[in-house]
Amino acid sequence: MLLDQLGNVSRKAAATRSRLDKRALFAALFRGAAAGDVALAVSYLTGTLPQGRIGLGPALVRDALKEIQPDPAAELTLQDVDACFTEIAATSGSGRTATKRALFAELLGKALSSDRDFLVRLVLGELRQGALEAVILESIADAAEVDAGAVRRAAMLTADPARVAEVAFARGNAGLAEFRLEPLAPIRPMLAQPAETMQVAFDAIAEAFVETKLDGARVQLHKDGDVVRIFSRQLNDVTASVPELVDAVQELDARRLVLDGEVIALRADNRPHPFQVTMRRFGRKSVNAGIRNELPLRVFLFDCLMIDDEVLIDRPYSERTAALAAIAPVALRVPQIRTTSAAEAARFMRQSLENGHEGVMVKAPDSLYAAGNRGADWLKVKQVHSLDLVVLAAEWGSGRRQGWLSNLHLGAVDGDGFVMLGKTFKGLTDKTLKWQTAELLEREIRRDEHVVHVRPELVVEIAVNEIQQSPQYPAGMALRFARVKRYRDDKTAAEADTVDAVRHLFQQQAVA
């Protein structure tokens, strides 16, 4: 398959907002691909490289772009691209930076000009085409004429859509059925949908397990005999960073385990440290005794996917949580109640918030573990604050938002001016994007690269879960999980929230 074929499909997918049209585009591409190209096509369209990270950062890529010598006669195939990436990944030793740059520049020179941007965004992890992995998986099922559920399950168990595609085309449903949950091989975590209120959550789930939602790092814990491995939400092996978790799992009375949980750093009074503190410790490559004593981590488990030789992902949550309770002491489990009462759940949530946590999870007792899926059987309810902020600038969107001003730069009133607190592109409908683009362009004062700076006139109501400390912005604060609720045409910029009001909210959080 020529790279240009893939690039054309990617560009067409980015230009369409129809999920069905995207699905048809990808399926047609996969049907026409040679056996050896399908896995590469899936890998590239999902924004990944089979080689993983190959050592091409933004600076090196910029330099490579300056060294391009176009070769109009070249016809670049996916196999050519893969071979080049393999060579770049293998390059080491003295002069490796220059060699990697030269190899990538040569590759870009062989590509059509329209495909160079695709390659650049691919290696930088910035490929945006409005194509969710779920659409790719559906397209694989269509093209290979296999069961879509079998494809989704295989992808859940392998976290590798390219491998799933390879098996689907080579061996069909029978091959897909051979994928199994195995200890030490991570699977994608099951995700949750947000619910605005507790009542909304209980309107959807009449009886539920309600659990404290911890603001930490999601982890998957595997045990096979004496071997323990800990994986992050992104399925990276973080075992060396969390020796406390390894010790905790080793002590559990089971030969083989796959568990799901959250890791946080607690203060001496058992209240959680801010999220950034937990992540700084969690993100360390290795941990010595001093660091471990200074900032210990705690794991709180909430799901059991495998115990000894019993696989539980197809068992209801009520059975999985019972299996967890049978092997893990209360101190290692997320606080939990089971109730049919939204009022009782609300009281539980208030207690969780008073203890410094960010909200609750509401889970259906009969829910199966749908790894990688954001289903309606798990809902999250968080404390939400609203701020009226001023739009200072906006960034041009990409993918399905191409041609619209999307990512908003948000500021609070600070004396006679404004101070930036963060950005968001979430919560915007197509209708709002269209209106917003027109309104902001009318207020444009200057541009730089992909940012349009505007007169600070439009006030937008922003929902946030937390104000966090951040050196990134002048006020020393940033918005966490910010999303647009509505534009406030009834307010002027001078009536927006002040930076002092935001700081007061931040200080209240610290005391709570």
N, C-alpha and C positions, 0 to 999 in steps of 0.2 A: 504494500500500500504506500502510495506517495504521501509525504507529509502534507502536501497541499490539499489532498482530499480530506484529511483529518481537519486541517485548518479551516477549510470552507464550511464543514459541518459545525465546527465549534463557533464560527462567526454567525452562521445562520441560527444556531441555538441561542446565542446571546441576544440576537435581534428579535426573537419571538417570545411572547409571554405565555403562550399556550403550552401546558404540560404535555398534552397529547401530541402536539406538533414536534416538540423536542423529542419525545419518545419515538415517534416515527422516523425522525432524522437519524437518530442513533441506531435504531434497529436496521434501517436500510444500509448504513455504513458497515455494521457488523456482518450482515448477510453477505456483503460483497467482499469481505476481507478474507485473505488467505489464512490458513490455520495458525501460522506463526505470527500473524499480525494482530489477531483479536485481543490477546492479553495486553499487548503494548498500547493498542488504541484505547482500551478501557482504562489502563493505568494513566495515560496522558490526559484523557478527558476528565478523570477524577482528580487531576492535579497532582499526581504522584509520580515518582521515578522508581523503577524496580531496584535501582542502585541505592535508594535512600538519598541522603545528603551527599553531594559530590564536591563540595568546597567552592561553589560559585556564589560569592556574595555580591551585594549591590555595586561596590566600588570596582570589583574585578569585571563585572558585566559591563559597566559603563566604559571601562578601558577597552574591553573587547569590541564594543560597538564602534569605537573610533578606529579600529584596525581592520575593519571588514574590507575584503577585496572581492566584490561580487563576481560570481562565476555563472554567467547566463546559460551556459550549456548543461549545468548540473541538474539532475533530477534526484532530489533527496527523498529516500524512503524512510519508513519508520525503523527498519533494521539499521540503516546508516546512522540515524539519530541515536539509537540504543547503543551501537558500537562506540560512538563518540563519547557518550555519557559514561560508558564502562571504562574507557581509556582515561577520561578526566578523573573519575573516582579513584583509579589505581595509581595516579600520578603522585609521587611523594619525593621527599628528599630536597636537596639544594636546587633552587630554581623552579620549584613546583608551581609557584604562583604564575610565573611567566609562561610556563608550559601549558597550564590550564587555560590561561587567557588566550594563548595562540590557538589552542585546539577549539575553543568555543568560537573565536573569531572566524576560524576556517569553516566551522559548521554553519554559522550565520551567513557567510559568504555564499555557500551552496544553496541556501534557502531562498525562496522567493521573498521579495520585500514584505509581502502581505503576511508571511509566516514567521518573520523574525520576531514580531511582537509576541506571538504565541509562545515561541521558544523562550524568550526572555522571561515572560510571566510564569512559564512552567518551572524553570529552574529556580526562580525566586519565590515560589510558592504563592503567587499572586493571581493564578488563573481564576477568573470570574466569568462564567458564561450563563449564570442562572440555571445551571444543571445540577440539581440535587442528585446525590448518589442513588437515591431511591428510583429516580427516573432512569438512570443508567442500568440499574438492576432489572427494571421492568423491560427495558429495551433488549437486554441480554435474553430474557425469557422469550420475548417475541421472536427474536432472530433465530435462536436455537430451538424453538418450538418445544420448550420444556415448561414445567409448572412454575409459575411466578413465586408461589409460596416456598417451593424447594430452593429456588435461587436466593430468596431473602434469608432463609434459614442457613444456607451454606455460607452466605456473606456474614451473617451474625457469628457463626462459629469460627470463621477464618480471619475476619477483618481484612480480607484481601479480595476485592471484586475482580481483579485481573485473573487470579487463580480460579475463581468461581466461573468466570467466562470460559476459560480454557477447558475446564472439566465439563461444563454444560454443552459445549460444542463437540467435544471428543467422545463423551460417554453418556450424555443425556441425563434423564432423571435418576437412573441407576447410579451413576457416578456422584451426583449431588447428594444422594441418600447416604453415602459413605462418610460424609463429614460428621465428626463427633466432637463433643466437648472433652478436652483432655487437660489434665493439670499441667501447669507451666506454659500453656499456650493461651494467651489472653483473648477474650472476646470483647466486642464492643459493649459498653454499658447501656442498660436500659435508661431512658430519659423520661422526663416528666413535662407535662404541659402546665402553664400557669393558670391559676384561677383567681379572679379578681377579689372574691370574698369567700369566707367559709361557707356561706349559704349556697353560693354558686357551686362550690365543690360538692356539697352534700345533695344538691339537686341532681348532680351527675352520678354520685356514688352514695347510695342510700345507707349502706353500712360500710365502715371503713376502719382500717388501721390508721391512726393518726400518730405521726412520729416527729420529733424535734428535727428541724432542718438545720444542720450545722453549716457554718460558713467556712469550709476548709477545702481540702483537696480530695477529690474522688480517687479511691484506690481499689484495685482488684488484688486479692491475696490468694496465692496458689501454694499448695503443699503437696509434695510427692515424696513420701518417706521422710528422709532427713533434709531434703532440698526444699527451700522456701524461696519464692520469687514474688516481688511486689511490683505491680504495674500501675502506671498513671492512667488518667482518663484518656489520654492519647495513645495508650498501650505501650508506652516506653517503659523499659525496665529501670525502676528507681530503687532497687533493693539496697544498694550501697548507701542511699540517702536516709533510709529509715530503719536502722537496726532495731529500734524499739518494737516495730511492727513484726519484724522477723522473730524476735523473742516471744512476742505474744502468740503468734501462730504456732510456733514450735511447741508451746505448752498445751495446745488444744488436743484433746484425746481423739484423734482421727489420723488414719494413715495417709489419706488423700483428701484434699479440700480445694474448693474454689469458692471464695467468699467475696462479698461486695461491701464496701464501707466508705467511711469518710475519716480523714486524718486532720486533726487540728492541734494547735499549740494552746495550752491552758495556762493561765496565771496561777499564782499560789492560792488564790481564793476560788479556783475552779471555774472562773469565768474565762471565756475565750479571748485570746489576743486578737487584734485586728487581722483581717484576712492577709494583708501584705506581710505581716510578721510571720504567719504560718508559711506563706509561699516562699519567703526568703530562706527559711530553714529547709523546707521541702525541696527547693530547687538546688540545694548544694549537691555537688557530685559525690562527695564523700564526707563522712562525719567522724570526728574524733571524740574521745571521752569528754573533753572540755566543752565542746559545742553541745553534745548530748545532755550534759548536766545543766548547762546554761539555759537551753530552750528545748526541753523534752517534748516529744510529740505523743499524742494519744490517738488510738484508733477506736472508732465506734462502728460496729458492724450492724448491717440491717438486712442482709440477704445471704442465703446459702444455696449455691448452684450445684454443688457436688459434695458428697460426703462419702468417703471410702469409694466403693464402686457404684454408688447410686447417683445417677444424674437426675437433678431436680428441676431443670429449666422448664420442663413441660408439666410441672406440678403447680397447683395454685399457690398463691403467696402465703395463704394461711398455713399450708404444710411446710413451705420453705422457712418461714419465720419460726415455726415450731421446731424444725430440725436445727436451726441456729441456736435456739434457746436450750436445746439438749446438750450442746457441746461448748457454748460460750457463756461465761459468767455475766451477770447483769452489768458489771463495770465495763465490759467490752461491747455492750449492745446499746444502740440508740434508744433513748426513752420512748415508750410507745404505749398507746391505749387503743382499745377496740370499742367503737361506739356507733350508735345510729343517730346520735344527737349532735346537731350543728352547734348548739349552745355549749355542750360539754367540750366539744372540739375547740371552740373559741376560747374557753377557759384554759384549756391545755396550751393553746397558742400564746395566750397572754403570759402564762408562766414561763414558756420557752423564751419569749421576748425579754421578760424580766431577768432571765438568767444570761442574757447577752447574745442569744442566738437569733437567726434571721427570719424564722417563721416555722412552718410545719409542712410535712408531706402528708397527703391524703391518698391512701392506696386501697384499691378494691381487693377484698380477700380472695377472690377467684382469679386474679390477674396472673397470667403466665409471664415469664421473663422474655420480653421482646427486645433483645439486644440491639442497640443502635437506633431504636425506634422511639419517637416522642409520642406515645399513645395516650389515650384518654383514661387509662386505668390507673395512672399515677399522676396526681395533680400536686402542684406546689402553691402554697399560699404564703405570701410574704408581707411584711410591713412596708407600706408605700408612702412616700412623702411627695408632695407636689410643690414645684417651684415655678414661678413665672419669670422667665429669662428672656434676654434679648438676643436676636440673631445678629452675629457680627460678620459672618462669612459663611460660605457653603462650598463644598467640593462637588465637582462633576461626578455623576455616578458611572458605573460600569456594568457590563452584562445587561440584564433586563432593564436597568436604570440608565442606560446609555442615553445621553442627550438631555438628562434632567439634572438639576442641582439637588443633591441628595444629602450628603453628610453635613449637618449643621454645626457651626461653631457657636457656642452658647456662652453668654456673659451675664454677670450680675452688675447692678449699679454700684459704682465706687466713686463717691464724690460727684464731680462733674463728668466723669467718664464711665467706662465699663471695664471689668476684668474677666478674662476668659476662665471658665470652669470645666470645660470639656466639650465633647462632640457627641452627636448621635445621628444615626440614619434610621433608627427603629421606630415603628409605629406609624409610618407614612404610607398611606394608600396611594394608588395611582392618581386618583383625583387630586389629593393633596399635593403630590409631587408636581403635577402639571401647574396647579395654581401657584405653588411656592416658587417654581422656576420663573414664572412670569413676573411675580411680585418682586423677587430678589433682583432680577435683571434690571427692573425699573429703578432699583436703588443702588446699582453698581457704582463703585467709586474707583476701583482698580482691580487688576488681576495679576496673579503670579502662578505660573505653571497651571495646575488644575484647580486653583482656588479663586473664587470670586468674592472679593471683599465688598461689603455693602454699608449703606448708611444705617446706623443702629436705630431702626424704627419699629420693626416687627417684634411683637411679644408672643412667645409661645409657652404654653403650659407643659411642663416636663415632669413625668413621674420618675422618681428615683428610689431605689431601695436603700441607698446609703450614701453619705458624704464621707469620703476617705481622704486621709492625708496623702499629699502627692507633691513632689518637687517639680513636677512637669509643668505646672501652671503657676503664674505669679502669686496667687492668693495662698498657695500651699495646700489647696484642696482640689478634689476632683469628684465628679459624679460617677456613681457606680450603677450599672444597669439602667441608664437613662433612656427614656423613650418618649416620643411625642404623644400627648393626649389631644391637644387642640391648639389652634391659634386664638389668641385673645385680642380680637379686634375692638374690644371694649376698653383696652388699656393702652396707654402710651408707654414709651420706653422709660420715662421718668418714674412710672408707677410700678415697674418691675421690682422683683426682690433685690435687696441690697446684699453686698458681700458680707456685711456684718450679720444680717439675718441668716445667711447660709452658714457662717462661722458659728453662730449660736446653736443652730441645729446640729452641727458637727460636735460641739462641746456637749450638748445634751446626750448624744449617742455615747460619748466617752464615759459619761457618768452613769448611764443606764445599766 
